[in-house]
Amino acid sequence: ARAEPRLGPVARWAAIGPYRLLTALPDTGDGPGDPAVAPLLTPPHRELAHTAEVFLDRAGQAGRTASALGIHRQTLYYRLSRIQQITGLDLNDGEDRLLLHMAVKRARL
């Protein structure tokens, strides 16, 4: 369902799960959240941000992510390396992964 076509799909409160916590964060007016992730959330990197979200939504499993995105694993690995270059985050580090995941989800709310 859409409230207004230009706004996109309506989120269902029960369906957003733990991301509901992000809605409780105060809006500090500091832009798109964490400064490390901010460059990834700009229009030129929209596809990379989507790749990061799909990868993290699938617990970092490359095979499932590549399949969901309809891309070859090598393409996925290239995109993940670009994400790390742009953000300076290490996708092998749990806290960096959590930061990236929450920042991407916050940007979509």
ChimeraX commands (.cxc) that place a marker at each C-alpha (Angstrom):
marker #1 position 0.00,0.00,0.00 radius 0.5
marker #1 position 1.10,3.55,-0.61 radius 0.5
marker #1 position 0.04,6.61,1.30 radius 0.5
marker #1 position 1.03,8.76,-1.63 radius 0.5
marker #1 position 2.78,7.34,-4.71 radius 0.5
marker #1 position 5.73,9.75,-4.54 radius 0.5
marker #1 position 6.49,8.63,-0.96 radius 0.5
marker #1 position 6.88,4.92,-1.75 radius 0.5
marker #1 position 5.62,1.96,0.27 radius 0.5
marker #1 position 4.22,2.39,3.75 radius 0.5
marker #1 position 6.23,0.68,6.50 radius 0.5
marker #1 position 4.35,-1.64,8.81 radius 0.5
marker #1 position 5.44,-1.10,12.43 radius 0.5
marker #1 position 5.39,-4.82,13.28 radius 0.5
marker #1 position 7.35,-5.65,10.13 radius 0.5
marker #1 position 10.37,-3.42,10.80 radius 0.5
marker #1 position 11.47,-5.50,13.79 radius 0.5
marker #1 position 14.52,-4.25,15.67 radius 0.5
marker #1 position 14.80,-1.24,13.39 radius 0.5
marker #1 position 11.97,0.30,15.42 radius 0.5
marker #1 position 14.70,1.30,17.88 radius 0.5
marker #1 position 16.14,3.62,15.25 radius 0.5
marker #1 position 12.93,5.63,15.20 radius 0.5
marker #1 position 13.46,6.47,18.88 radius 0.5
marker #1 position 16.81,8.16,18.22 radius 0.5
marker #1 position 16.63,11.93,18.44 radius 0.5
marker #1 position 17.03,13.87,15.22 radius 0.5
marker #1 position 20.15,15.88,15.90 radius 0.5
marker #1 position 20.06,17.57,12.51 radius 0.5
marker #1 position 23.56,16.26,11.80 radius 0.5
marker #1 position 22.65,14.78,8.43 radius 0.5
marker #1 position 22.66,11.13,7.45 radius 0.5
marker #1 position 24.12,9.72,10.65 radius 0.5
marker #1 position 27.64,8.45,11.15 radius 0.5
marker #1 position 30.28,10.41,9.20 radius 0.5
marker #1 position 32.04,7.20,8.08 radius 0.5
marker #1 position 28.89,5.98,6.35 radius 0.5
marker #1 position 27.66,9.35,5.05 radius 0.5
marker #1 position 29.60,9.20,1.74 radius 0.5
marker #1 position 28.08,5.78,0.99 radius 0.5
marker #1 position 24.59,7.22,1.40 radius 0.5
marker #1 position 24.98,9.80,-1.37 radius 0.5
marker #1 position 23.22,9.32,-4.72 radius 0.5
marker #1 position 26.36,8.24,-6.65 radius 0.5
marker #1 position 26.76,5.28,-4.28 radius 0.5
marker #1 position 23.09,4.23,-4.04 radius 0.5
marker #1 position 23.81,0.80,-5.56 radius 0.5
marker #1 position 26.68,0.18,-3.14 radius 0.5
marker #1 position 24.50,1.16,-0.18 radius 0.5
marker #1 position 21.85,-1.28,-1.40 radius 0.5
marker #1 position 24.51,-3.98,-1.76 radius 0.5
marker #1 position 25.67,-3.34,1.81 radius 0.5
marker #1 position 22.12,-3.58,3.11 radius 0.5
marker #1 position 21.38,-6.83,1.28 radius 0.5
marker #1 position 24.72,-8.30,2.39 radius 0.5
marker #1 position 24.13,-7.41,6.03 radius 0.5
marker #1 position 20.47,-8.48,5.92 radius 0.5
marker #1 position 21.76,-11.91,4.85 radius 0.5
marker #1 position 24.27,-12.16,7.72 radius 0.5
marker #1 position 27.22,-11.50,5.45 radius 0.5
marker #1 position 26.71,-14.66,3.41 radius 0.5
marker #1 position 28.18,-14.00,-0.01 radius 0.5
marker #1 position 26.30,-16.73,-1.88 radius 0.5
marker #1 position 22.89,-15.65,-0.62 radius 0.5
marker #1 position 23.71,-11.99,-1.22 radius 0.5
marker #1 position 24.95,-12.53,-4.78 radius 0.5
marker #1 position 21.84,-14.58,-5.54 radius 0.5
marker #1 position 19.50,-11.97,-4.06 radius 0.5
marker #1 position 21.19,-9.21,-6.08 radius 0.5
marker #1 position 21.41,-11.30,-9.26 radius 0.5
marker #1 position 25.16,-10.75,-9.55 radius 0.5
marker #1 position 28.29,-12.92,-9.67 radius 0.5
marker #1 position 30.20,-13.39,-6.42 radius 0.5
marker #1 position 33.23,-11.59,-7.87 radius 0.5
marker #1 position 31.05,-8.57,-8.53 radius 0.5
marker #1 position 29.83,-8.75,-4.94 radius 0.5
marker #1 position 33.39,-8.96,-3.60 radius 0.5
marker #1 position 34.36,-5.94,-5.70 radius 0.5
marker #1 position 31.39,-3.96,-4.36 radius 0.5
marker #1 position 32.19,-4.94,-0.77 radius 0.5
marker #1 position 35.79,-3.78,-1.21 radius 0.5
marker #1 position 34.50,-0.45,-2.58 radius 0.5
marker #1 position 32.17,-0.12,0.42 radius 0.5
marker #1 position 35.15,-0.65,2.74 radius 0.5
marker #1 position 37.23,1.89,0.82 radius 0.5
marker #1 position 34.49,4.52,0.88 radius 0.5
marker #1 position 33.58,4.09,4.55 radius 0.5
marker #1 position 36.89,3.01,6.07 radius 0.5
marker #1 position 34.95,0.27,7.85 radius 0.5
marker #1 position 36.13,-3.34,8.12 radius 0.5
marker #1 position 33.30,-5.68,7.14 radius 0.5
marker #1 position 35.05,-8.47,9.05 radius 0.5
marker #1 position 34.56,-6.52,12.30 radius 0.5
marker #1 position 31.21,-7.03,14.02 radius 0.5
marker #1 position 30.93,-3.49,15.37 radius 0.5
marker #1 position 31.75,-1.98,11.98 radius 0.5
marker #1 position 29.14,-4.22,10.37 radius 0.5
marker #1 position 26.56,-3.20,12.96 radius 0.5
marker #1 position 27.37,0.48,12.45 radius 0.5
marker #1 position 27.00,0.16,8.69 radius 0.5
marker #1 position 23.79,-1.83,8.97 radius 0.5
marker #1 position 22.16,0.60,11.38 radius 0.5
marker #1 position 23.27,3.64,9.37 radius 0.5
marker #1 position 21.85,2.22,6.14 radius 0.5
marker #1 position 18.58,1.28,7.85 radius 0.5
marker #1 position 18.34,4.69,9.56 radius 0.5
marker #1 position 18.81,6.41,6.21 radius 0.5
marker #1 position 15.86,4.48,4.77 radius 0.5
marker #1 position 13.46,5.25,7.66 radius 0.5
marker link #1:1,2 radius 0.2
marker link #1:2,3 radius 0.2
marker link #1:3,4 radius 0.2
marker link #1:4,5 radius 0.2
marker link #1:5,6 radius 0.2
marker link #1:6,7 radius 0.2
marker link #1:7,8 radius 0.2
marker link #1:8,9 radius 0.2
marker link #1:9,10 radius 0.2
marker link #1:10,11 radius 0.2
marker link #1:11,12 radius 0.2
marker link #1:12,13 radius 0.2
marker link #1:13,14 radius 0.2
marker link #1:14,15 radius 0.2
marker link #1:15,16 radius 0.2
marker link #1:16,17 radius 0.2
marker link #1:17,18 radius 0.2
marker link #1:18,19 radius 0.2
marker link #1:19,20 radius 0.2
marker link #1:20,21 radius 0.2
marker link #1:21,22 radius 0.2
marker link #1:22,23 radius 0.2
marker link #1:23,24 radius 0.2
marker link #1:24,25 radius 0.2
marker link #1:25,26 radius 0.2
marker link #1:26,27 radius 0.2
marker link #1:27,28 radius 0.2
marker link #1:28,29 radius 0.2
marker link #1:29,30 radius 0.2
marker link #1:30,31 radius 0.2
marker link #1:31,32 radius 0.2
marker link #1:32,33 radius 0.2
marker link #1:33,34 radius 0.2
marker link #1:34,35 radius 0.2
marker link #1:35,36 radius 0.2
marker link #1:36,37 radius 0.2
marker link #1:37,38 radius 0.2
marker link #1:38,39 radius 0.2
marker link #1:39,40 radius 0.2
marker link #1:40,41 radius 0.2
marker link #1:41,42 radius 0.2
marker link #1:42,43 radius 0.2
marker link #1:43,44 radius 0.2
marker link #1:44,45 radius 0.2
marker link #1:45,46 radius 0.2
marker link #1:46,47 radius 0.2
marker link #1:47,48 radius 0.2
marker link #1:48,49 radius 0.2
marker link #1:49,50 radius 0.2
marker link #1:50,51 radius 0.2
marker link #1:51,52 radius 0.2
marker link #1:52,53 radius 0.2
marker link #1:53,54 radius 0.2
marker link #1:54,55 radius 0.2
marker link #1:55,56 radius 0.2
marker link #1:56,57 radius 0.2
marker link #1:57,58 radius 0.2
marker link #1:58,59 radius 0.2
marker link #1:59,60 radius 0.2
marker link #1:60,61 radius 0.2
marker link #1:61,62 radius 0.2
marker link #1:62,63 radius 0.2
marker link #1:63,64 radius 0.2
marker link #1:64,65 radius 0.2
marker link #1:65,66 radius 0.2
marker link #1:66,67 radius 0.2
marker link #1:67,68 radius 0.2
marker link #1:68,69 radius 0.2
marker link #1:69,70 radius 0.2
marker link #1:70,71 radius 0.2
marker link #1:71,72 radius 0.2
marker link #1:72,73 radius 0.2
marker link #1:73,74 radius 0.2
marker link #1:74,75 radius 0.2
marker link #1:75,76 radius 0.2
marker link #1:76,77 radius 0.2
marker link #1:77,78 radius 0.2
marker link #1:78,79 radius 0.2
marker link #1:79,80 radius 0.2
marker link #1:80,81 radius 0.2
marker link #1:81,82 radius 0.2
marker link #1:82,83 radius 0.2
marker link #1:83,84 radius 0.2
marker link #1:84,85 radius 0.2
marker link #1:85,86 radius 0.2
marker link #1:86,87 radius 0.2
marker link #1:87,88 radius 0.2
marker link #1:88,89 radius 0.2
marker link #1:89,90 radius 0.2
marker link #1:90,91 radius 0.2
marker link #1:91,92 radius 0.2
marker link #1:92,93 radius 0.2
marker link #1:93,94 radius 0.2
marker link #1:94,95 radius 0.2
marker link #1:95,96 radius 0.2
marker link #1:96,97 radius 0.2
marker link #1:97,98 radius 0.2
marker link #1:98,99 radius 0.2
marker link #1:99,100 radius 0.2
marker link #1:100,101 radius 0.2
marker link #1:101,102 radius 0.2
marker link #1:102,103 radius 0.2
marker link #1:103,104 radius 0.2
marker link #1:104,105 radius 0.2
marker link #1:105,106 radius 0.2
marker link #1:106,107 radius 0.2
marker link #1:107,108 radius 0.2
marker link #1:108,109 radius 0.2
view
